[in-house]
Amino acid sequence: NVSADESNFPLFDITIIYRLDGGEFVVEIPADQIQFDETSYILNKIHVLPYFGTKSRSEGGYMFVPDGSGALIEFNDSIVRWRQNKLTGMVYGEDISIDLSLFNGKRKQYSMPVYGIASGESALFSVIEKGDALAEITASTDRAMNPYNAVYSIFTYQTIDKYQDSVSDASTTRFDQTRYKGAYNQRYFFLDGDNANYAGMANVYRQYLIDMGVLKKNGKTSPSLLVELLGSTRVDDKFLIFDAERKAPLTTFSQAQEIIRDIKDNGIDNLRIRYQGWANGGLEHTVFNKAIPQSELGGSKGLKSLVEFAAECGVPVYPEVNFLYFYRDGVFDGYSPTNNSAFRLDNRLSGITPVHTVTSRLDRSRFMYSIAPTQIPGYAGKFLKSYGKLDIGALSAASLGNTLYSDFKSNRRVTTDKSKQIVEELLDTLSGSYRMMSDTGNAYIYPYVDYIANLPTTSSEFLMENESVPFMQMVLHSYIEYGSSTMNLESDLDVALLKAIETGSGLNFIMGRENLEKLKNSAYSLYVSVGYDDWKDT
């Protein structure tokens, strides 16, 4: 006997545009035309055609998701079906400005905005063209309430986050007042015959990127060896009878020259050097709004000597610069947490708390501040003026290739879509003057880099995933050079080497020359065994 109040019925007016473009099917949702009663309702996410191309249990086949290098999820895996029946990944990785209490730090990233489904002689493949930085990809296997296998995209329109109070255990829900005003756009390709598989999907996506002017042949005939050198770090020490910290060199600039000479003398020509912890405080660096080489490594003179020597040897040197994060707030560096940091929805500072390699617990002493996306161009501009004086022709910006995040500070709210635009503009500026290296391989970096380090060679290997496939490598091979994960940090070097050969990846080693024993029991203890002399004969 309860009468429904229909005066405030939950009505959402969403325009969906379908069109055929040659043999392709395009779906577009103009977000600025979405209408509903915003005083009573919140529109969090939009599921786009979740049953398009679905297949039933009786049909054989698989779904493809871009988890890590790529993963296949078979339709009829009865063991998986009752343990895990849904898998979701954020395109371009998790947004650190949203609560990550359930985040699995070991999972790999969805670096390409694509997915597909294949069965028999037909396959459907989709590329997310607009709104990709706001998208997640979900694969769902058949189950009692829904006897279909489906893979589809979900777009965020308005961010919602939940927080748990550590004292009262009460849960609070917050939502962002900012709504996305761009367009969500997807393009579907129909594959048949011999192309109706993940290899055909890789061919389609590669050609799509070529047609868009994103990929160009690189002319490389053999992969490079990437050697990452550890620069300076803080180590525990004693001053008289007091505990203290001091800066310790792990690889000086002159030692880097010796390493290059030794590697070249052993007949390795295709060599690249990436230098971590070279400036602004070392591995626990301050904000990069200037370029001050560490004095304990040899200072500006030592760095210039290294770069000149490497150039004579035909070896590019890529100093690593983190434009998104930093560990320590330096004195008079122009940084203010209140004014220049990204914020979460609950008004806390956004950032990353690394996991301690010894205790496997969050190491809050090494909290990494995240710079507000709108502030990044200003800091980068100041850094480039200083960096230009060092006359180095290359630069590595690992975080630009693997991270996007929002900023929910009230007077400058930025979504991951806007953050992506800011990163792309910075990459365009950097690539105009420098050879660029980055990490992981989010798709928006492809026009700007000549090398991608740590390209994953497997998926996250979740229970629901039946097989890892080298989809990323199939797309990028012969167009952008890429390297494996760090070989001498792998638990099984032989398996890692075989994976690198299988995927056509260059080899990547991280090395230091001295003081590595001082890293024992520190946050960098995993580097204790990366001494160059121990690995040079590998």
Protein Blocks (a to p, Z undefined) as FASTA:
>chain_A
ZZcdfklcccdddddddddehjaccddddfklgccdfklbccfbdcehklgoiacfklgc
ddddfehjbpcddfklmklmmmoccdcddehiaafkbccklbcfkbccdfbccddddehj
bccddddfbhklmcccddddddfklccdcddddddfbdcdddddfklopacddddfbdcf
bdcdddddddehjllcfklmmmmmmmmmmmnomaccehiabdcddddddfbdcddddehj
accdddddfbdfklmmmmmmmmmmnopabbcdddehkbghijmdcddfbccddfklnpjm
lmmmmmmmmmmnopacdddddfkbcfbdcehklpafklmmccdfkopacddddddfklop
acfklcccdddfklmmmmmmmmmmmmmmnopabdcdfklmmcccddfbfklcccfklmmm
mmmmmmmmmmmmpccddehjiaklmmmpcbdehiafbdehpaklmbdcfkklmmmgokac
cddddfklcfblmlmmmmmmmnopacdddddfehklmmgoiaklmmmmmcfklmmmZZ
